[in-house]
Amino acid sequence: MHAPPRGLVYAIYYTALAAIAVPVNLVAIVILSQGRCGLSRCITQYLLSMAVMDLLVIITAVVMNRIPGIYSPGSFLFITPVCSLSIALIHATRDSSVWLTVAFTFDRFVAICCQKLKSKYCTEKSAAFVIGFLCALGCLKSVPWYFIHEPIYVIDNVPWYCRQKKIRYTSTVWTVFDWSDRILTPCLSFLLILLFNALTVRHILVSSTARRRLRAQNKKENPNDPEMENRRKSIVLLFAISGSFILLWMAYVAQFFYDRFTSNYKMKGFSDPKFILQESANMLQMLSCCTNTFIYSVTQRKFREQIKSAVKYPLNLLSKLGK
């Protein structure tokens, strides 16, 4: 991740993103933690962890990096040790957020397609273990990013700002680490989400056809099928989350492969088309951290009801105090 951009467009975008994403994710965390959305505890665990991690991404990447870089580039956040730590935290929270999406997709694949494994894997305890393991792994994998940076200036023995050491582009070890880091996040996660969704769709089509034939043979009068209705709701939620992830990360993946195959890492400034492409990919990637709550609102009736209740509560309280 390069230095924070400057300019009116970036200032408006990142300020608006933080102003929307922070409260939106906080609302999702509060509502999901109450467990009143009609979702299983296993699903709720994943959605809650994703909301928490999305909030941390916004805090580390936008509130503590992009916005200070635009409005106060001389703040203590850009002392080299703090800056290096901030970059490592950005990678840790971002990677954890991505792999939690993969874990949620896999969990729904198991729940729908692997009935024998469902009772053992799709549990609250298993979800908690997977979430903890992925977050710990994301933190460990991001530790090297702290050590790859050096100061740009040293003023009164205080190192300022961060730039990547030349060894990153000349060392075989760092080249392997860089490739493995990008292949794992988001390339491999991309492929896994597409694979699990494709297998899930295939299973649903086959099972739905067989179920319709069976119901037709039984000649049931009631056309409604509660089992298929529950599957439909689960699939809509799954595809909305994974589809949003794929669309918003696509530019980031394309930009990564462009950089690696052209071997052109130099940028001439904020107006350089290469910088604009890279920052646009980052902007879309960060936007993915505030879309899940809107997806829940559209696809989950009980989640919408909880939001309405949360909005009405302070209004009702004010009206009572006014009386």
N, C-alpha and C positions, 0 to 999 in steps of 0.2 A: 504494500500500500504506500503510495507516494505522499509527498507533503500535502497538507490541507490546501485546497484551492481557494482563490480569492476572486471576487467579482459579485455583481449584483444578483445574477441568476443563482449562483451557489448559495449566497447569503439568504435569499428568500426561500430556496428549496430546503436547505438544511434546518433553518429556523422553523419552517412550517412542519417539516417531518418530525422534529423533536416535540413540537407543541401538540401534534396529533398522536404520535406513536407512544409517548410516555403515558398519558392518561388512558389511552385505549388499551394498552397492555395491562395497566394497573386494574382497570375495570374487569378485563378478562380474568386476571389472577384472582380477584376477589370473588367473582361469580363462580368460577370453576372450583375454587377451594371450598365453597359451600356445598358442592355436590348435589345441586338441585336442578340440573339440566337434563335429567332423564338419560344420562349416559352411564355406562358401566364404570366401575372404579378404575379399571385398567385403562380405558380410553381417557378418562378424566386425568389420570396421572400423566399420561403423555401430553395431552393438550395443556395442562398446567405447567409442566416443565418447559414446553415449547414457548409458552407465553413469558415465563420468567427469563428464559435465555434470550428471547427476542428483545425484552426490555433491557437486558444487560448489554446486548449488541448496540442498541440505540444510545445507551449511556456512555459506553466506552468509545464507540466509533464516531458518534455525532456530538453528544453533549460535551465530552472531554477531549475530542480531537478536532472535528471539522469546525464546529462553531467557535471555539477559542482561536483556531488558526485564522478565522476570518475577522473576528472582532478584536481579539487581543493576542496577537502573535508573540508578544514579549512576556507572556505570563509564565509562572513557574512550571506550568504543564509542559513547556518546551525545553526545560533543562534536560540534558541528554539522558540521564538515568530514568527520569520520570517519563520522558518521551519513549524510550525503549520499552519500559514496562507497559505503557499504554498500548503500544503496537502489539506486544505479546498478548495482552488481554483481549485486544480486538480479534486476533487470530483464534484465541482460545474460545471466546464466546461465539464467534461466527461458526467455527468448525463444530462446536457442540450443538448449535442450533440446527445446522444442516443434518447432522447424523441423528438427531432426535426425530427429524422429519422422516428419515430413512427407517428408523426403528418403528415409528408409528405406522408407516406404510407396510412394513413387514408384519407387524402385529395384526393388522387388518387382513393381510393375506393369509396368515395362519388361521385367524378366526373364521374366515369364509371358506378357505380351500382345504384346510388340514384339520378335519374334525377330531382325529385321534390325538393330535398334538395340542389342540385348542385348550383342553381342560388343564393341561400342565403348564403351558406357556402363557396363555392370555389371562394372567392373574395379576392382582395388585402387587404381590410380592415380587414376581418376575419383572414387572414393569419398573418397580423401584430399583431393582438390581441393575437392569439394563441402563436406566437413566443415570444412575450413579457411575457405572462403569464408563459410559460414553463421555460424560462430563470430565471425569478424572483423566481419561485418555486424551481428550481435547486439550486439557491444561498441560499435560506432559509433552504432547507433540508440539506445543507452541513455545516451550522454553527456549529452543535455539534462536527464535526471533529476537529475544532480548539481547543476545550476544553478537548479533550480526551488524549492529549499528555503531557508528562513531560520531563524535561531534562535528558540526560544520564550523563553529567558531568557539574560541576559548577566551572569555572576557573576565579579567580579574580572577583567574584560576577557576572560573565556573564554565563548564562545557554547555554549549547551547545547541539545540536542534539535533536532528538525527539524519544521517545519510548512511546508506548501506556500504559496508567495506568492499573494496575491490575484490577481496578474496571470494566473495559470493559468486563472481563471474569467472574466476580463474581456478578455483578449487574443485576437484572432482567430488569431494565429499559434499560440499554445499550444492553442487549441481544435482547430485543424486537426491539430496534432501529436498531441494526446491521442486524437482519433478515429482517426487513421491508425495510431497505436501499438496501440490495442485492436482495430481491424479486422484488422490484420496478425496480431496475437497476442492471442487465439486464434481469432478469427472466421474469417478466411481459411484458416487451417490446418485448422480444423474442416471447412470445405467441401471443401478439397482432399483430405483424408483420406477423407471420405465418397465423393467423386467417384472417386478412384483405386480404392477398395475395391469400389465398385459396378461399375466397368468391369472390374475383375479377376474378380469373381464372374460377371459376364455372359460373359466370355471362357472361364472355366473350365467353366461349364455347357454352352456350345456345343461346346467342344473335347472335353469328356468324353463328351457324347452321340455325337459323330462317332467318337471313338476306340472306344467300346463297340460301335458298329455295325460298324466295321472289324474288330475282333477277333472279333465274332460271325460275320462272313462268312468269316474265315480259319479259324474253328472250332478255335482253339487249346485244347489241353487244360488248360494252366496258367492258372488264373483270376487269378493275381497279375499286376499290371502295375507294374513298378518305376518307370516314368515317372510314373504317376498317384500312386503312393505317395510319391515325392519331392515332387510338387506339393502333396499333401495336408499333409505335414509343414510345408512352407514357408507354406502358407495358414493353417494353425492358428497358427503363430508370428506371422504378420502380423496376423491378425484379433484375436488375443489382446492384442497390444501396442496396436494402434490402437483397439480396442474399449475397453480399459482407459483409455486417454487420453481418449476422448470422454466416457465415463461420469463420470470424476473431474473433468473440466473443465466439464461441463455447467452446474453451479451457478454457476461463475465467470462464464460467458457470460451466463446469465440475470440475474445480479446486475448486470453491467455495463449491459445494456440497460434494466433497471429504473431504475438511477441516471440514465442519460442521458435517458430519456423522461419521468421524473417531475421531473428537475432538483432533486432533494432530496439535498443533500450533507451536511447538518448531522446530527450525532449527539449525543445527550444523555449518553452514557456507555457503559460496558461492558455495561450491562443493556438498552440500547436494542435493540429487535428488528432495526433496520436494521444495527446493528453486529454482532449475532449472525449475521445472514444473510451479511454480508460476510466475517466471520471464518470461518464454516463453509465458505464457498466457498474461502477461502485454505487451510483445513485439508485439504480434499479435493484441492485442486490440488497441495499439497506431498506428500500421500500418494502421488500418482502417481509420485513420484521413488524409491519403494522397491518398486514392484510388478513391475517388469520382471524382476528376478532370480527372483522366485517363478514368473513366467510361463515363464522359461527352464527352471526346475526341473521344471515340470509337463509342458512340451511337448517338451523335448529330453533324450533318454535319456543321451547322452554327457555333457551338462552335469551331470546328476544323478550320474553316475559320478565326475566330477571333484570334485564336492562331497564325496561319500563318501570319496574318496581323501584329500582335504584334511583331513577330520575324523579319519580313521583314522591319518594320519601322526603327529601329536603323541602319540596314544594308544599307538601301537606303539613310539614313541621312549621314552616313559615306562616302558613295560613292559620294554624292553630295559635301560634304566638301572636299573630295580628289580632285575633279575636280577644 
